[in-house]
Amino acid sequence: MKQCFLHCAVFPKDSNIVVEKLIKMWMALGYLSSTRSTSNLELRGVEYFNYFENAFFLSGLRGIWDRKTRKLRDLPNNCTRILHLPQGFQQLTGLRALRLFHAGGEWSILGCLRNLEKLSGSLELKIMVHDREDVDEAQNAELRNKIHVRKLTIFFINAMVKTEAMNFVRNEAMEALQPPPKLHCLNICLYKGTNFPGWISSSLNHLRVLRIDKCNYILALPCLGKLPELEELSVWRMGKLKFVGREFLGINDSMAVETRFPKLKNLSFWNCPRWKEWKDITTKEEGSATAVLTMP
């Protein structure tokens, strides 16, 4: 029963579930025990579904075969915190919606996402990074190939001791989590590495919204000024951020006239207590042949 219940977690809120197809999927994945006849397995599936409907999260009229679909509500909070995705989850290659995925530690492994290339819409990852194996799993997930995902949230849950070796692991894991190139919205929360990945300023040419929150070991921001479609940038609760420099704008000494943050509409810095300096372009540069236009 537990595997059937957890399997329902892959469906987003308010999904219309075709009950008969769902039960056949449970049967195919072996969640209803293969020692019974097909008709008995179907009856067991009906019993499980009715129990879930009454006890937890499914709305709709009674009479499971009279009413073919049900609408999924939110799973109870105490259940979503302990989700372990069922065996065979990675075989659901046609899966299009996955709102939340826990990985690392005692949860599932990120590599389970590797073949789910039809995922679309929003995806939130809650990740625990322990060691090099977690870096390998981040690479195996191949997020960059989830070309239909438009909003990605990466939320780190870290219990690692802060050492130089652990910093390297965190940095490598983040580098491995390269999003798909047509991503529109990226949220990064509680990242405890010391550097942002190279892809954040080089491969997200369609990114419109970037929110960075509680990345407390970052001292300086990466080059974000070159992101051509960025409209909203939020930098919140960066405990060690001290310096916002020319690298943030993407300025170097050999540029022709260029525009930085060409479409930025909203810029927000909040609760960065150690931030001391913003090094901008100079007055001389503003009037030179190599001028930089920022946030026009």
C-alpha positions as CSV (number, residue, x, y, z in Angstrom):
1,M,0.0,0.0,0.0
2,K,2.9,2.4,0.8
3,Q,4.3,2.2,-2.7
4,C,0.9,2.9,-4.2
5,F,0.4,5.9,-2.0
6,L,3.9,7.3,-2.7
7,H,3.3,6.8,-6.4
8,C,0.5,9.3,-6.2
9,A,3.0,11.9,-5.2
10,V,4.3,12.2,-8.7
11,F,1.1,13.8,-9.8
12,P,0.7,17.6,-9.4
13,K,-2.0,19.2,-7.4
14,D,-5.5,19.3,-9.1
15,S,-4.5,16.6,-11.6
16,N,-7.4,14.6,-12.9
17,I,-6.5,11.0,-12.3
18,V,-8.0,8.2,-14.5
19,V,-8.5,5.7,-11.8
20,E,-8.6,2.6,-13.9
21,K,-5.3,3.5,-15.6
22,L,-3.7,4.3,-12.3
23,I,-4.5,0.9,-10.9
24,K,-3.2,-0.8,-14.1
25,M,0.0,1.1,-13.6
26,W,0.3,-0.1,-10.0
27,M,-0.2,-3.7,-11.3
28,A,2.4,-3.2,-14.0
29,L,4.9,-1.9,-11.4
30,G,4.2,-4.9,-9.1
31,Y,2.8,-2.8,-6.3
32,L,-0.3,-5.0,-5.8
33,S,1.6,-8.3,-5.5
34,S,1.8,-10.7,-8.5
35,T,0.6,-13.8,-6.6
36,R,-3.1,-13.1,-7.2
37,S,-5.2,-13.2,-10.3
38,T,-5.7,-10.1,-12.4
39,S,-9.2,-9.5,-11.1
40,N,-8.1,-9.8,-7.5
41,L,-5.3,-7.4,-8.1
42,E,-7.8,-4.9,-9.6
43,L,-10.0,-5.3,-6.5
44,R,-7.1,-4.7,-4.2
45,G,-6.2,-1.6,-6.2
46,V,-9.8,-0.3,-5.8
47,E,-9.6,-0.9,-2.1
48,Y,-6.3,1.0,-1.8
49,F,-7.6,3.9,-3.9
50,N,-10.8,4.1,-1.9
51,Y,-8.8,4.1,1.3
52,F,-6.5,6.9,0.0
53,E,-9.6,8.9,-1.1
54,N,-11.3,8.7,2.2
55,A,-8.2,9.2,4.4
56,F,-6.0,11.6,2.7
57,F,-6.0,13.6,-0.5
58,L,-8.5,12.7,-3.3
59,S,-11.7,14.5,-3.9
60,G,-14.6,13.4,-6.0
61,L,-17.8,11.4,-5.8
62,R,-17.9,7.9,-4.3
63,G,-18.4,5.0,-6.7
64,I,-14.9,4.5,-8.2
65,W,-16.0,2.8,-11.4
66,D,-19.0,5.1,-12.0
67,R,-16.8,8.2,-11.7
68,K,-13.7,7.6,-13.9
69,T,-11.4,10.4,-12.7
70,R,-10.5,12.0,-9.4
71,K,-8.8,15.3,-8.6
72,L,-5.6,15.2,-6.5
73,R,-5.3,17.6,-3.6
74,D,-2.1,18.3,-1.7
75,L,-0.5,15.4,0.2
76,P,-0.4,15.9,3.9
77,N,2.8,17.7,5.0
78,N,3.9,14.9,7.3
79,C,3.8,12.5,4.4
80,T,5.6,14.7,1.8
81,R,8.5,15.1,4.2
82,I,9.3,11.3,4.2
83,L,8.7,10.5,0.5
84,H,10.8,7.7,-1.0
85,L,10.0,7.3,-4.6
86,P,8.9,3.8,-5.4
87,Q,11.0,1.3,-7.2
88,G,10.5,1.6,-11.0
89,F,9.8,5.4,-10.8
90,Q,12.6,6.1,-13.3
91,Q,10.8,3.9,-15.9
92,L,8.0,6.4,-16.1
93,T,9.6,8.1,-19.1
94,G,6.4,9.7,-20.2
95,L,5.9,11.6,-17.0
96,R,5.3,15.2,-17.7
97,A,4.7,16.7,-14.2
98,L,6.8,16.3,-11.1
99,R,6.3,19.2,-8.6
100,L,8.8,18.1,-5.9
101,F,11.7,15.6,-5.8
102,H,13.8,14.8,-2.7
103,A,17.2,13.5,-3.3
104,G,20.3,12.5,-1.3
105,G,20.7,10.9,2.2
106,E,18.0,8.4,2.8
107,W,15.8,9.8,0.0
108,S,15.8,8.9,-3.7
109,I,18.9,9.5,-5.9
110,L,19.0,12.3,-8.4
111,G,19.9,9.9,-11.1
112,C,16.3,8.7,-11.1
113,L,15.5,11.8,-13.2
114,R,17.8,10.9,-16.0
115,N,15.3,9.4,-18.4
116,L,12.4,11.7,-17.5
117,E,13.0,14.0,-20.4
118,K,9.3,14.9,-20.9
119,L,9.1,16.7,-17.6
120,S,7.6,20.2,-18.1
121,G,6.5,23.2,-16.2
122,S,7.8,23.6,-12.7
123,L,10.2,21.3,-10.8
124,E,11.5,21.8,-7.2
125,L,14.5,19.8,-6.1
126,K,15.3,19.4,-2.4
127,I,18.8,18.0,-2.3
128,M,21.1,16.7,0.5
129,V,24.7,16.7,-0.6
130,H,27.1,14.4,1.4
131,D,29.9,13.3,-0.8
132,R,31.2,12.6,-4.3
133,E,28.5,10.1,-5.0
134,D,25.9,12.9,-4.7
135,V,27.9,14.8,-7.3
136,D,27.8,11.8,-9.6
137,E,24.1,11.6,-9.1
138,A,23.6,15.2,-9.9
139,Q,25.5,14.6,-13.2
140,N,23.4,11.5,-13.9
141,A,20.2,13.5,-13.5
142,E,21.0,15.4,-16.7
143,L,18.8,18.4,-15.9
144,R,20.1,20.2,-19.0
145,N,18.1,17.7,-21.1
146,K,14.8,18.5,-19.4
147,I,14.1,21.0,-22.2
148,H,10.4,21.5,-21.3
149,V,11.0,22.6,-17.7
150,R,10.5,26.4,-17.4
151,K,10.8,26.9,-13.6
152,L,13.4,25.2,-11.5
153,T,13.9,25.5,-7.7
154,I,17.1,24.1,-6.2
155,F,16.8,23.9,-2.4
156,F,19.8,22.4,-0.6
157,I,19.5,20.6,2.7
158,N,23.0,20.2,4.0
159,A,24.3,18.7,7.2
160,M,27.9,18.5,6.1
161,V,30.8,19.9,8.2
162,K,32.3,23.0,6.5
163,T,35.7,21.9,5.3
164,E,37.6,22.7,2.2
165,A,36.9,19.2,0.8
166,M,33.2,19.7,1.5
167,N,33.2,23.1,-0.2
168,F,34.6,21.4,-3.3
169,V,31.9,18.8,-3.2
170,R,29.2,21.4,-2.9
171,N,30.7,23.5,-5.8
172,E,30.9,20.4,-8.0
173,A,27.4,19.3,-7.2
174,M,26.0,22.8,-8.2
175,E,28.1,22.7,-11.4
176,A,26.5,19.4,-12.3
177,L,23.0,20.7,-11.8
178,Q,23.1,22.7,-15.1
179,P,19.5,23.6,-16.0
180,P,18.0,23.3,-19.5
181,P,18.9,26.3,-21.7
182,K,15.3,27.6,-22.2
183,L,14.6,27.9,-18.5
184,H,12.6,31.0,-17.6
185,C,12.8,31.1,-13.8
186,L,15.5,29.8,-11.4
187,N,15.5,29.8,-7.6
188,I,18.6,28.8,-5.6
189,C,18.2,28.5,-1.9
190,L,20.6,27.5,0.9
191,Y,23.5,26.7,-1.4
192,K,26.5,26.4,0.9
193,G,29.2,26.3,-1.8
194,T,31.8,29.1,-2.2
195,N,31.3,29.7,-5.9
196,F,28.4,29.9,-8.3
197,P,28.6,27.5,-11.3
198,G,29.8,28.7,-14.7
199,W,26.5,28.0,-16.3
200,I,24.6,30.6,-14.3
201,S,26.1,33.4,-16.5
202,S,26.8,31.5,-19.8
203,S,24.0,29.1,-20.7
204,L,20.7,30.7,-19.6
205,N,19.9,33.1,-22.4
206,H,16.2,32.7,-21.9
207,L,16.2,33.3,-18.1
208,R,13.7,36.0,-17.0
209,V,13.7,35.5,-13.2
210,L,16.6,34.7,-10.9
211,R,16.2,34.5,-7.1
212,I,19.2,33.7,-4.9
213,D,18.4,33.2,-1.2
214,K,20.6,32.2,1.8
215,C,23.7,31.3,-0.1
216,N,25.7,32.3,2.9
217,Y,29.3,31.3,1.8
218,I,29.3,33.4,-1.4
219,L,31.6,36.5,-1.1
220,A,30.9,38.0,-4.5
221,L,28.2,37.7,-7.2
222,P,28.9,36.1,-10.6
223,C,28.6,37.8,-14.0
224,L,24.8,38.2,-14.4
225,G,24.8,41.4,-16.5
226,K,25.1,39.5,-19.7
227,L,21.9,37.6,-19.3
228,P,19.9,39.0,-22.2
229,E,16.3,38.3,-21.0
230,L,16.6,38.8,-17.3
231,E,13.8,40.9,-15.9
232,E,13.9,40.2,-12.2
233,L,16.9,39.6,-9.9
234,S,16.6,39.1,-6.2
235,V,19.5,38.6,-3.9
236,W,18.4,37.9,-0.3
237,R,19.9,36.9,3.0
238,M,23.5,36.5,1.8
239,G,25.4,36.4,5.0
240,K,28.9,36.7,3.7
241,L,28.4,38.8,0.5
242,K,30.9,41.7,0.8
243,F,31.4,42.9,-2.8
244,V,29.4,43.6,-5.9
245,G,31.9,44.4,-8.6
246,R,32.4,44.9,-12.3
247,E,32.3,41.2,-12.8
248,F,28.7,41.3,-11.7
249,L,27.9,43.6,-14.6
250,G,30.2,41.6,-17.0
251,I,32.6,44.5,-17.6
252,N,36.1,43.9,-18.9
253,D,38.7,46.4,-20.3
254,S,38.4,45.5,-23.9
255,M,34.7,45.9,-24.6
256,A,33.0,48.0,-27.2
257,V,29.7,49.8,-26.4
258,E,27.5,47.2,-24.8
259,T,24.4,47.0,-22.6
260,R,24.3,45.1,-19.3
261,F,21.0,43.9,-17.8
262,P,19.2,45.1,-21.0
263,K,15.7,44.0,-19.8
264,L,16.0,44.2,-16.1
265,K,12.9,45.7,-14.4
266,N,13.2,44.7,-10.8
267,L,16.4,44.5,-8.7
268,S,16.2,43.5,-5.1
269,F,18.9,43.2,-2.4
270,W,17.8,42.4,1.1
271,N,19.5,41.4,4.4
272,C,23.1,41.3,3.2
273,P,24.7,42.6,6.4
274,R,28.4,42.4,5.3
275,W,27.9,44.0,2.0
276,K,30.4,47.0,1.9
277,E,31.0,48.0,-1.7
278,W,29.5,48.2,-5.2
279,K,32.1,48.9,-7.8
280,D,30.4,50.4,-10.8
281,I,31.7,51.9,-14.0
282,T,33.6,55.1,-13.7
283,T,32.6,58.6,-15.0
284,K,35.4,58.4,-17.5
285,E,34.1,55.1,-18.8
286,E,30.6,56.5,-19.2
287,G,31.8,59.0,-21.7
288,S,34.3,56.8,-23.5
289,A,34.0,54.9,-26.8
290,T,33.9,51.7,-24.8
291,A,30.9,52.8,-22.8
292,V,28.7,50.3,-20.9
293,L,25.0,50.9,-20.6
294,T,23.5,49.3,-17.5
295,M,19.8,48.6,-16.9
296,P,18.5,51.0,-19.5
